[in-house]
């Protein structure tokens, strides 16, 4: 991907424009809390990870709960050496595969992007190795604790190199204290920092939604993870 010269803002807008071609869920599943990760949100997460911490380009990246592939495709476009997208939903993975094939396959033919079906809670059985993990987990409104299950799986279920790794995750700002405490106290994060604050414009997705969209304040977290194999390896 050749970004146009200019400011950080211009580069973000370029990536956002490219990611606008990523198709969303055809029939979102409410129990999985499937909401589309917008190109706007994805581009800001990815550029924060790369421009501030060099965590994307030439790295091995895992996208947990990849959905239709927004973050995985974005990481590949930004020069990740290898990207793995993981999701439990076959329908979402089928759309993700179509997104890669129809819109992005010729952009990074040298950068592999694999899609794997797995429940995030069982991700350790895949024996994945990564430098960086990206995810936009469920907020946990339908199943309490679903958001932190993703954080647990990323921090404890994936192996990082000896120098350690980073996990980026999107959570409601209202849960900030809880997320930070659990990550540090219970999940062994060496650091847990909010590196960006964004507005998430959630579109009307399900029939029970009364408003056309809801504007939610969200935090982009960066968890620093110690290196080494996980306990089951």
C-alpha positions as a Markdown table, in Angstrom:
| # | Residue | x | y | z |
|---|---|---|---|---|
| 1 | Unk | 0.0 | 0.0 | 0.0 |
| 2 | Unk | 1.4 | 3.4 | -1.0 |
| 3 | Unk | 0.0 | 6.1 | 1.2 |
| 4 | Unk | -0.3 | 9.6 | -0.1 |
| 5 | Unk | 2.2 | 12.0 | 1.3 |
| 6 | Unk | 0.8 | 14.4 | 4.0 |
| 7 | Unk | -0.2 | 14.5 | 7.6 |
| 8 | Unk | -1.2 | 11.6 | 9.9 |
| 9 | Unk | -4.8 | 12.7 | 9.3 |
| 10 | Unk | -4.5 | 12.4 | 5.6 |
| 11 | Unk | -3.0 | 8.9 | 5.9 |
| 12 | Unk | -5.8 | 7.8 | 8.2 |
| 13 | Unk | -8.3 | 9.1 | 5.7 |
| 14 | Unk | -6.6 | 7.2 | 2.9 |
| 15 | Unk | -6.8 | 3.9 | 4.7 |
| 16 | Unk | -10.4 | 4.6 | 5.8 |
| 17 | Unk | -11.3 | 5.2 | 2.2 |
| 18 | Unk | -9.8 | 1.8 | 1.2 |
| 19 | Unk | -11.5 | 0.0 | 4.0 |
| 20 | Unk | -14.9 | 1.4 | 3.1 |
| 21 | Unk | -15.1 | -1.4 | 0.5 |
| 22 | Unk | -15.2 | -4.1 | 3.3 |
| 23 | Unk | -18.7 | -5.6 | 3.3 |
| 24 | Unk | -20.4 | -5.8 | 6.7 |
| 25 | Unk | -22.4 | -8.7 | 8.2 |
| 26 | Unk | -25.3 | -9.8 | 5.9 |
| 27 | Unk | -27.4 | -11.0 | 8.8 |
| 28 | Unk | -25.9 | -9.9 | 12.2 |
| 29 | Unk | -26.4 | -12.4 | 15.0 |
| 30 | Unk | -27.6 | -10.7 | 18.2 |
| 31 | Unk | -26.2 | -13.3 | 20.6 |
| 32 | Unk | -22.8 | -12.8 | 19.2 |
| 33 | Unk | -23.3 | -9.0 | 19.4 |
| 34 | Unk | -22.2 | -8.6 | 15.9 |
| 35 | Unk | -21.8 | -4.9 | 15.0 |
| 36 | Unk | -19.7 | -3.7 | 12.1 |
| 37 | Unk | -16.3 | -2.3 | 12.9 |
| 38 | Unk | -16.4 | 0.9 | 10.8 |
| 39 | Unk | -13.6 | 1.9 | 8.5 |
| 40 | Unk | -13.2 | 5.0 | 10.6 |
| 41 | Unk | -12.7 | 3.1 | 13.8 |
| 42 | Unk | -10.5 | 0.5 | 12.2 |
| 43 | Unk | -8.2 | 3.0 | 10.5 |
| 44 | Unk | -7.7 | 4.9 | 13.8 |
| 45 | Unk | -6.9 | 1.8 | 15.8 |
| 46 | Unk | -4.4 | 0.6 | 13.1 |
| 47 | Unk | -2.7 | 3.9 | 12.8 |
| 48 | Unk | -2.4 | 4.4 | 16.5 |
| 49 | Unk | -0.8 | 0.9 | 16.7 |
| 50 | Unk | 1.7 | 1.6 | 13.9 |
| 51 | Unk | 2.5 | 5.3 | 14.2 |
| 52 | Unk | 2.9 | 5.3 | 18.0 |
| 53 | Unk | 4.3 | 1.8 | 18.6 |
| 54 | Unk | 5.3 | 0.2 | 15.3 |
| 55 | Unk | 3.1 | -2.8 | 16.1 |
| 56 | Unk | 1.7 | -3.5 | 12.6 |
| 57 | Unk | 4.2 | -3.3 | 9.7 |
| 58 | Unk | 6.4 | -6.4 | 9.4 |
| 59 | Unk | 4.7 | -8.0 | 12.4 |
| 60 | Unk | 2.6 | -11.1 | 12.8 |
| 61 | Unk | -0.9 | -10.0 | 13.7 |
| 62 | Unk | -3.9 | -11.9 | 15.0 |
| 63 | Unk | -7.4 | -10.4 | 14.7 |
| 64 | Unk | -9.7 | -12.1 | 17.3 |
| 65 | Unk | -13.3 | -12.0 | 16.4 |
| 66 | Unk | -12.4 | -10.8 | 13.0 |
| 67 | Unk | -16.1 | -10.7 | 11.7 |
| 68 | Unk | -16.0 | -9.8 | 8.1 |
| 69 | Unk | -12.3 | -9.0 | 8.2 |
| 70 | Unk | -12.1 | -5.2 | 8.7 |
| 71 | Unk | -9.1 | -5.1 | 11.1 |
| 72 | Unk | -7.3 | -8.1 | 9.5 |
| 73 | Unk | -7.5 | -6.6 | 6.1 |
| 74 | Unk | -6.4 | -3.2 | 7.4 |
| 75 | Unk | -3.4 | -4.7 | 9.1 |
| 76 | Unk | -2.4 | -6.5 | 5.9 |
| 77 | Unk | -2.8 | -3.2 | 3.9 |
| 78 | Unk | -0.5 | -1.6 | 6.4 |
| 79 | Unk | 2.3 | -4.1 | 5.8 |
| 80 | Unk | 1.9 | -6.8 | 8.4 |
| 81 | Unk | 4.1 | -9.8 | 7.6 |
| 82 | Unk | 1.3 | -12.3 | 8.3 |
| 83 | Unk | -2.3 | -11.8 | 9.5 |
| 84 | Unk | -4.6 | -14.4 | 11.0 |
| 85 | Unk | -8.3 | -13.6 | 11.5 |
| 86 | Unk | -10.2 | -15.8 | 14.0 |
| 87 | Unk | -14.0 | -16.0 | 14.3 |
| 88 | Unk | -16.6 | -18.5 | 15.5 |
| 89 | Unk | -19.1 | -17.6 | 12.8 |
| 90 | Unk | -18.9 | -19.4 | 9.5 |
| 91 | Unk | -21.2 | -16.8 | 7.8 |
| 92 | Unk | -18.9 | -14.0 | 8.9 |
| 93 | Unk | -15.8 | -15.8 | 7.8 |
| 94 | Unk | -17.4 | -16.5 | 4.3 |
| 95 | Unk | -17.9 | -12.7 | 3.9 |
| 96 | Unk | -14.4 | -12.0 | 5.1 |
| 97 | Unk | -13.0 | -14.4 | 2.5 |
| 98 | Unk | -15.1 | -12.7 | -0.2 |
| 99 | Unk | -13.9 | -9.3 | 1.0 |
| 100 | Unk | -10.3 | -10.4 | 0.7 |
| 101 | Unk | -10.8 | -12.1 | -2.7 |
| 102 | Unk | -12.9 | -9.4 | -4.3 |
| 103 | Unk | -11.3 | -6.2 | -3.1 |
| 104 | Unk | -7.9 | -6.8 | -1.6 |
| 105 | Unk | -6.2 | -9.9 | -2.9 |
| 106 | Unk | -4.2 | -8.0 | -5.4 |
| 107 | Unk | -3.1 | -5.3 | -3.0 |
| 108 | Unk | -0.8 | -7.4 | -0.8 |
| 109 | Unk | -0.2 | -10.7 | -2.7 |
| 110 | Unk | 3.0 | -11.1 | -0.7 |
| 111 | Unk | 1.3 | -10.7 | 2.7 |
| 112 | Unk | -0.6 | -13.9 | 3.7 |
| 113 | Unk | -4.0 | -13.5 | 5.4 |
| 114 | Unk | -5.5 | -16.6 | 6.9 |
| 115 | Unk | -9.0 | -17.0 | 8.3 |
| 116 | Unk | -9.6 | -19.7 | 11.0 |
| 117 | Unk | -12.8 | -20.8 | 12.7 |
| 118 | Unk | -12.6 | -21.1 | 16.4 |
| 119 | Unk | -14.4 | -19.9 | 19.5 |
| 120 | Unk | -12.2 | -17.2 | 21.0 |
| 121 | Unk | -12.5 | -18.9 | 24.4 |
| 122 | Unk | -10.7 | -21.9 | 22.9 |
| 123 | Unk | -8.1 | -20.0 | 20.9 |
| 124 | Unk | -5.2 | -21.6 | 22.8 |
| 125 | Unk | -5.8 | -24.9 | 20.9 |
| 126 | Unk | -4.8 | -23.1 | 17.7 |
| 127 | Unk | -1.3 | -22.5 | 19.2 |
| 128 | Unk | -1.1 | -19.1 | 17.6 |
| 129 | Unk | 2.0 | -17.0 | 17.7 |
| 130 | Unk | 1.8 | -13.2 | 17.3 |
| 131 | Unk | 3.6 | -10.0 | 17.8 |
| 132 | Unk | 0.3 | -8.0 | 18.0 |
| 133 | Unk | -3.4 | -8.9 | 18.6 |
| 134 | Unk | -6.2 | -6.7 | 17.4 |
| 135 | Unk | -9.9 | -7.0 | 18.5 |
| 136 | Unk | -13.2 | -5.2 | 18.7 |
| 137 | Unk | -14.9 | -7.6 | 21.2 |
| 138 | Unk | -18.6 | -7.6 | 22.1 |
| 139 | Unk | -19.4 | -5.0 | 24.8 |
| 140 | Unk | -21.1 | -7.7 | 26.9 |
| 141 | Unk | -24.6 | -6.4 | 26.8 |
| 142 | Unk | -26.1 | -9.7 | 25.8 |
| 143 | Unk | -23.7 | -12.0 | 27.7 |
| 144 | Unk | -22.1 | -10.4 | 30.7 |
| 145 | Unk | -18.3 | -10.7 | 30.7 |
| 146 | Unk | -18.0 | -11.4 | 27.0 |
| 147 | Unk | -15.7 | -8.4 | 26.5 |
| 148 | Unk | -13.2 | -9.6 | 29.1 |
| 149 | Unk | -13.3 | -13.1 | 27.8 |
| 150 | Unk | -11.6 | -11.7 | 24.6 |
| 151 | Unk | -9.0 | -9.9 | 26.7 |
| 152 | Unk | -8.3 | -13.1 | 28.7 |
| 153 | Unk | -7.9 | -15.2 | 25.5 |
| 154 | Unk | -5.6 | -12.7 | 23.9 |
| 155 | Unk | -3.4 | -12.3 | 27.0 |
| 156 | Unk | -3.3 | -15.9 | 28.1 |
| 157 | Unk | -4.1 | -18.0 | 24.9 |
| 158 | Unk | -1.7 | -16.7 | 22.4 |
| 159 | Unk | 2.1 | -16.9 | 22.5 |
| 160 | Unk | 4.3 | -13.8 | 22.0 |
| 161 | Unk | 8.0 | -13.6 | 21.2 |
| 162 | Unk | 10.5 | -13.3 | 24.1 |
| 163 | Unk | 10.5 | -9.5 | 23.8 |
| 164 | Unk | 6.8 | -9.5 | 24.5 |
| 165 | Unk | 3.8 | -8.3 | 22.5 |
| 166 | Unk | 0.9 | -5.9 | 22.4 |
| 167 | Unk | -2.9 | -6.4 | 22.4 |
| 168 | Unk | -5.2 | -3.7 | 21.2 |
| 169 | Unk | -8.9 | -3.8 | 22.2 |
| 170 | Unk | -11.9 | -1.5 | 22.0 |
| 171 | Unk | -14.1 | -1.1 | 25.1 |
| 172 | Unk | -16.7 | 1.3 | 26.3 |
| 173 | Unk | -15.2 | 4.2 | 28.2 |
| 174 | Unk | -17.7 | 3.6 | 31.0 |
| 175 | Unk | -15.9 | 0.3 | 31.8 |
| 176 | Unk | -12.4 | 1.9 | 31.9 |
| 177 | Unk | -11.6 | 1.2 | 35.6 |
| 178 | Unk | -12.8 | -2.4 | 35.4 |
| 179 | Unk | -10.9 | -3.2 | 32.2 |
| 180 | Unk | -7.7 | -1.8 | 33.5 |
| 181 | Unk | -7.9 | -3.5 | 36.9 |
| 182 | Unk | -8.8 | -7.0 | 35.5 |
| 183 | Unk | -6.0 | -6.8 | 32.9 |
| 184 | Unk | -3.3 | -5.9 | 35.3 |
| 185 | Unk | -4.5 | -7.8 | 38.4 |
| 186 | Unk | -5.9 | -11.0 | 37.0 |
| 187 | Unk | -4.5 | -11.4 | 33.4 |
| 188 | Unk | -0.9 | -10.5 | 33.9 |
| 189 | Unk | -0.7 | -7.5 | 31.6 |
| 190 | Unk | 2.6 | -5.7 | 32.2 |
| 191 | Unk | 0.9 | -2.4 | 31.1 |
| 192 | Unk | -2.7 | -1.5 | 30.4 |
| 193 | Unk | -3.0 | 2.0 | 28.8 |
| 194 | Unk | -5.8 | 3.8 | 27.0 |
| 195 | Unk | -4.0 | 5.1 | 23.8 |
| 196 | Unk | -6.9 | 6.7 | 22.0 |
| 197 | Unk | -10.5 | 7.8 | 22.8 |
| 198 | Unk | -13.0 | 7.5 | 19.9 |
| 199 | Unk | -16.7 | 8.0 | 19.2 |
| 200 | Unk | -18.3 | 4.7 | 18.0 |
| 201 | Unk | -21.4 | 5.4 | 15.9 |
| 202 | Unk | -23.3 | 2.2 | 16.2 |
| 203 | Unk | -25.9 | 1.9 | 13.4 |
| 204 | Unk | -29.3 | 0.4 | 13.9 |
| 205 | Unk | -28.6 | -3.3 | 13.4 |
| 206 | Unk | -31.4 | -5.3 | 15.1 |
| 207 | Unk | -35.2 | -5.0 | 15.1 |
| 208 | Unk | -35.3 | -4.1 | 18.8 |
| 209 | Unk | -33.2 | -1.0 | 18.2 |
| 210 | Unk | -35.3 | 2.1 | 18.3 |
| 211 | Unk | -32.8 | 4.7 | 17.2 |
| 212 | Unk | -31.1 | 4.9 | 13.8 |
| 213 | Unk | -27.7 | 5.1 | 15.5 |
| 214 | Unk | -26.2 | 5.4 | 18.9 |
| 215 | Unk | -23.0 | 7.4 | 19.6 |
| 216 | Unk | -20.9 | 5.5 | 22.2 |
| 217 | Unk | -17.7 | 6.8 | 23.8 |
| 218 | Unk | -15.0 | 4.1 | 23.5 |
| 219 | Unk | -11.4 | 3.5 | 24.5 |
| 220 | Unk | -8.6 | 1.9 | 22.5 |
| 221 | Unk | -6.6 | -0.1 | 25.0 |
| 222 | Unk | -3.0 | -1.3 | 24.5 |
| 223 | Unk | -2.0 | -4.2 | 26.8 |
| 224 | Unk | 1.6 | -5.0 | 27.0 |
| 225 | Unk | 2.1 | -8.8 | 27.3 |
| 226 | Unk | 5.1 | -10.7 | 28.5 |
| 227 | Unk | 6.8 | -13.1 | 26.0 |
| 228 | Unk | 7.1 | -16.8 | 25.9 |
| 229 | Unk | 4.9 | -19.8 | 25.3 |
| 230 | Unk | 1.6 | -20.2 | 27.0 |
| 231 | Unk | 1.1 | -22.8 | 29.8 |
| 232 | Unk | -0.4 | -25.4 | 27.5 |
| 233 | Unk | 2.5 | -25.5 | 25.0 |
